[in-house]
């Protein structure tokens, strides 16, 4: 039989000198299950007939439950919000009408943009892109208040459920359209305008990381691209870099690799035949 006591002692010993914050600190970590439940209950409060509450969808109780999780996150992360956890939770609840307004524009964009959507309700009930966007919009509110951990826990719940990874720090305009969803990545400092469409596998990421004098990645700098208004980005396109701007009314074709800015009104398509692409589309068509 395994000597479980010895194994547990060894597990406890290994990593005692690691930089993990929870090792021996005694601080309670926010509950993943409770954060997931808060997400679903908040969606149920905004769209009562479309999501089944996990616990209770009354805003008063959601506010109290979220306040407890924020309090634990702040103690664990040693972060001072500049306000109480209850005040932060109250700000979240008060933001929900604006969150719902934005989500209704997203529903409209999906319904109008996808011929397969037979009615708007189908978007709420079935579309993983809408679910990921809804969770992102809630998490973005808490990110703006500088709440630690909780926004990332929310968006990782959506990531786990849909395959869509939207960082809570990204800035996304109205009428946002994600179709098919799987594999989309949107980085923390991405800025996306209004009426933008993304298809599966799109990456809006960082080109490379600046390093400090100790060789560690520099944080809190602009790393991800800027996407204008009325832009369509097709499947598996990759757009990288904080200084990369895709102008208004662009079409970015599938499987393109973009690390330079694209002028407004451009069409960028991948082609293994660079000469033919240049002939068809000019300088913006060579699969940059």
N, C-alpha and C positions, 0 to 999 in steps of 0.2 A: 504494500500500500504506500502511496505517496505520503511523504512527511509534509503535510500541508502547512504546518506551523513554521517549519524551516523555510519553505518556499515563500510564504508570506513575509517572513523576516527579511529574506533576500530581496524581495520585491520592494519592500519599504526602504531598505538600505540603498539600493541602486537609485541614483538620481537625487539623493538628498542634497547634493551640492549643485544641482542643476539650476537653471534660471527660471524654471516653471514657477509661476506666482502662487499656485495653489498648494505647492509642496510645503506642508508644515505651517502655512500661514493662518489656518483656522477660519478664514473668511468663507462664507457660504457662497457657492457659485449659483447664478440664476438658473432656474429649471428650464431645460429645453422643452420638456413636455408642457409646462405652463405657458411658455412663450408661444408655442404652436397653438395652444388652446386660445390664447388671447388673440392671435391672428385670426383664427377661424370665427371666434365670437364677434370680433370687430367687423369682419366681412358680413356676418349674419345681421349685425346691427344696421349696416349700410344697405344690405340687399336681403331683407327679411325672409323672403320666400325661396331664396336660391342657395343659401348655406345653412346647414344645420348647426346650431351652437353646440360646442363641446361641453360647456358648463352653464353659463348664463350670459345672454347677449345684452343685458341691461347696461347702459353706459356707466351708470354709477358704480356697478360692481367691476366692470372692466377697468375703470379708472383706478379703483382701489387695488386690484390685482396687479395691474401694470406698475403702479407706484411701488409695490413691494419688490418686484423684479428689478426696477431701476435702482432702488435703494441698495439691493444686494450687489448689482453690477458696479455701482459707484464705490462701495466699500471694498469689493474685491479688486477693482482696478485702481483704487486710490485716486479717484477723480473727483474734483470739486466742480459741480455743475454751475455754481453761482446761484442756484435756486434749490428748493427742496425737491425731493423725488415726487411728492404729491403735486407740486406746481408744474413739474415737467410732464407728469401724467395728465394733468388738467389741460395743458397746452396741446397735447396730442389729441385729446377728446375734442377740444374746440376747433381743431384743424380738420376734422372729419367731413364737414360739409364741403370744404374746398377739395378734399381728396375725392369725394364722391363726384363732384362736378367734373374733375379731370377724368375720372374713370368712365363717366358717361360719354365723354368725347372719344375715349379709347374704344369703347363698345361700338360707337358709331363708325369709327375708322375701320374696325374689323368687319363689321356688317357690310359697309359699303365697298370694302376692298376685297372681300373674299366671296366669289360667286357661290361657294359651297355653303355659306351661312344662310340658312333659310329664314331665320328670324333672330332678332337681337338677343332674346333670351338664351338662345343656343350658345352665344358667345360667352355669357356668364357661366352657364352650366358646364360647358364642354371644353372651352379653349384653354390650353395650358399657358399660352402667351398672355392671355388676359389675367389669369391667376398670378403669374409671375409679376406682371406689371402692377396689379393691385397690391400685392405684398410689398413690392419695391416702394410704391407711393406712400404707404404707411410707414415703412422703415425710414424713408427719406426725411420725414417730419422729425423723428427722434434723432437722426443723424444731425439735422440742423440745430437741434438743441444741445448737441454734443454729448448725448447719452452714450456711454460706452457699452460694448458687447451686444446689447439688445438688438440694435438695427441689423448687425451682422447675423445674429441668430435667426432673425426673421427672414432675411433674404436667403440664408442657407437652407431654411425650411423649404422655401419655394424652389431653390436649386435642386434639393433632394427630390422634390415632388415632380418637377417639370423638366429638369435638365437645362434650365435657363439660369445663368449666373449674372445678376444685375447687382452691382455694388450699391449700397444705400446712398453713397455720396454722389453718384452720377446725377446730372441735371437733365431732365427730360421734359420736353414741352407737351402740349396737348395733342390729341388725335394721334396717339402713338400706336403703331400697328406691328405686332409680332405674329408672323404666320408660321405654323408647324413647330416653331419654338426650339426644338431640341438642339443643344450645343451652342446656343448664343451666349457670348461673354461681353459684358459691358463694364469697363473699368471705372474705378472710383472717381477720376477727374474728367471723365467723358462729359461733353456738353452736346445735347441733341435738341434740335429745334422742333418746330411744330409740323405735323403732318408728315412724319417720317415712317417709312416701312422697312422692316428688317425680316429677312427670311432665315431659315435654319442654318446653323453653323457659322453665322457672322461673328467675327471677333473685332471689338473696338478696344485695342489693347495698348500696352506700352512697348515702345521700340527697344529701349534698353534702359538700364538703371544707372543714374549718376551715383558715383561712390564717394564717400567722404575720405578723410586722410587715413582712416583705419581700414578702408576697403569695404565698409558696410554701405548698403543702399541708402541713399538720401531719401527721407520721407517728407511728406507734406509739400510736394512740388507737383506742378502740372505734368502729367505723364501720358495722358490719353487724348484721343482726337476730338475734334470739334466738327459736328455734323450740322449743316444748315437746315433750312426749311424745305419741305416738299422734296425730300431725297428718298430714293429707293435703293436699297442695298440687297442684292440677291445672294443666294445661298453660298456659304463658305468663303465669302469675301473677308479679307483681313486688312484692317486699317489701323496703323500704329503711329504713336508719337504725339506728344503734347503740342507740338508746333504744326501738326497736320490739320489743315482745314479743308473740309469738303463743302463747296459753296452751295447756295440754294439751287433747287431744281436739277440736281445731278442724278444720273443713273449709274450705279456701280454694278458691273456685271458679276456673275458667279465666278468664284475661285480667283479673283484678282488679289494682288498683293500691293498695298498702297502705303508708302512711307513718305510721300511728298504731298503738298497741297494740291487740290483739284479745283480749277476755276468754276464759278457758277455756270450752270447750263451744260456741263460736260457730260459725255457718255464714255465710260471706261469699261472696256471689255478685255478679257484674257484671250490671247491667241498665241499659239506656238510659232506662228508665222508672223514675225514682227513686221516685216515689210508689207504684208497684206493688211495687217491691222492698221498700220500707219496710213495706207491708201484709203481704207474705209473710214477711219475715225480720226485721223490726224494724230497730233502728239499725245492726245489723251486716250488713245486706244490701243496702246502696245502692251497692256498687261503690266503696268508699273507696280 
